[in-house]
Amino acid sequence: MIDALGVSDALQRIGRTAPQPITALSPTVAATLERYAASRPSLDTANKYRIIAKHTINPVLGCVSVAELTVDDVQSWLNGLTIAGRSIVQAHMLLKAALTAAIDRGELSINPARKASRSGGSGVRIPRRPPGKQAVFLSRHEAVLVVAAVPDRQRVLIEFLLATGCRIGEALALTPADIGTGTATFNKSYSRRANAAGNRPFDLGAAKTAASERTIAVPQGVLDKLNMSGALVFTNDTGYAINADSFRKNVWIPAMAKSGLPKHRRPGLHDLRHTHASRLIDAGISIVAVSKRLGHSNVSITLSTYAHVASDADERILAALA
């Protein structure tokens, strides 16, 4: 995963510009984590630690020498994590334990992952993550129920979102010129934009980021269902651009209530993007390729969002090899 980010990118995320020299007595964080995992008596525990290290710690800290690792480095890494609070705690505990073992071996004298005391002593503080709606990753059966619940006229939009993983605003901005043979090009988006009056109406504008401008492969069977006769590919009943908020309120939420799915399994529109990404990762597609397809500005965003999916895939691989 360090290779996926690049050493320079990983170092920049914690405020460093160049790697420190590594010696026999100064192994990297990645090597220290692997040594600690290998020392666990339980193979299941060792593999769990390797997965956490691979997806959560090594992309940022793995290339740093443990002798040069600082409290500030660890705090910057923690602050940059966007995973669930419990996952942050687990990753921190693993790093702290591995560095404690390194102290026992004489590779460093003070643990830079130590927690600050209540009185404000030197050490890191675990960032609190506010509770939010958990992402819904649909099974294939659930996805069928979701598509079937949507009225006929809007059903192709949902099929397109599941097939591409694009953002709703990107889909609503598509024109026939953006659709090719087996491809779709995203270079603009309908989203809320503040105007001079202080309002935030839906408006057509540039793509979210430079990385959001992309052309991706799309199953031709999905593209064949698109309406190519108007100015926009997806329109409302009167032929005008769809307002995403109105679509959610008047079409999506009522449809999900009738889908037969329990309330906690009813997806939001953005969960269709999560579902698409998780299927690709399950199929063995690299995180870098998934990141480019989704239009993420940095692969670290993809890693943070879907680390647990990748971890689950790794666990299935390990089980298959056992």
Protein Blocks (a to p, Z undefined) as FASTA:
>chain_A
ZZmnopklmmmmnopabdcdddfklccfklmmmmmmmmpmblklmmmmmmmmmmmmmmmm
mmpcfklpcfklmmmmmmmpcbdfklmmmmmmmmmmmmmmmmmnopafbdfkbccdfkop
acddddddddddddddddfklmmmmmmmpcfklmmmmmmmmmnopafklmmmpcfklpce
hiacdfbdcdddddfkopacddddddfblmlpccddddfklmmmpcckbmbfbdcfkopa
cdfklmmmmmmmmmmmmnopafklpccfklmmmmmmmmmmmnopafklmmmmnopabfkl
mmmmmmmmmmmmmmmmmmmmZZ
